[in-house]
Amino acid sequence: MEQLKLVIITGVTKGLGRSLVNRFDELGWRVAGCGRSKHLIEEMNLQFKGKHDFQPVDITNETEVEKWAKSVIALYGLPDLLINNASIINKNTSTWEIASKEFKDVMNINVMGVVNVIQAFVPEMVTKNKGMIINISSSWGRKGEAGLAAYCASKFAIEGLTQSMAMELPNNMAVVALDPGGSINTEMLNYGAQKYVAGSPSPEKWSKVAVQYLLSLTIQNNGQSLTCPCPN
């Protein structure tokens, strides 16, 4: 029996991550995902009746991430695709007024969370010279936006991290930074940049284009800063 393709997705309980789960499920992939909400994770495991594996994990906690990665690899093997999706946004406010804790929380989840996941999964992927890594970035990781300094700083960091990592991977692997392609109507956007909500596509509509685009990427895209096509 042929082994199912495996995708790892962080931040699966809401927004883009949740919609990605639906698309990969439709394609017959196995999804191993994580999120912070135990309640929502439990709901997802009940909904998919064992087809996929969802675990409550705080990606800022290095020990939790390592334990999760070891469990996933032991059960299902190495991922064909690793999507670092989990992130948060800061409340829209000027750089000198944002609370220090909120700035740190954004950086911890959006940057250190990605680093923790990479360090937990990628060493074995490199050993086997297998898999692609997608780091979800943003157009605000390539240009600034008033009121979103913390979020922009975190996504600029993801762009640099991706470019450096690309130079380190073996020839048969790739990592890219992916801008979803503009604003998507998520809870996060409503919190941090409400003025962009009107006219923005839903995560479900976005994911129907995004997953096909992701699956078209190859090792030739290694290190690139890409933008997902907008849904019609």
Number of C-alpha atoms within 10 A of each C-alpha: 3 4 9 12 17 22 22 26 23 26 24 28 25 17 20 23 22 20 21 25 24 15 18 19 15 9 10 12 18 20 25 24 26 25 23 17 17 15 11 17 21 14 14 20 15 11 11 13 10 10 15 17 19 26 21 21 22 18 27 20 15 18 14 15 23 18 12 22 21 13 12 21 15 10 10 16 15 22 24 16 21 24 26 25 23 25 23 22 25 22 21 19 15 12 14 9 9 17 13 11 9 15 20 13 19 22 23 19 21 28 22 19 24 24 18 19 23 21 15 20 21 21 12 15 21 16 9 13 16 18 20 25 23 20 24 25 29 25 20 18 23 16 11 14 15 11 19 21 22 27 26 25 20 26 28 20 17 25 23 15 19 23 17 13 15 20 13 11 18 14 14 15 21 27 29 29 27 26 22 20 17 16 21 24 21 17 14 17 20 16 14 18 18 14 8 14 17 11 9 17 18 17 20 18 15 24 26 16 16 24 17 13 13 17 10 9 16 14 14 11 16 24 21 16 22 18 18 18 14 17 14 7
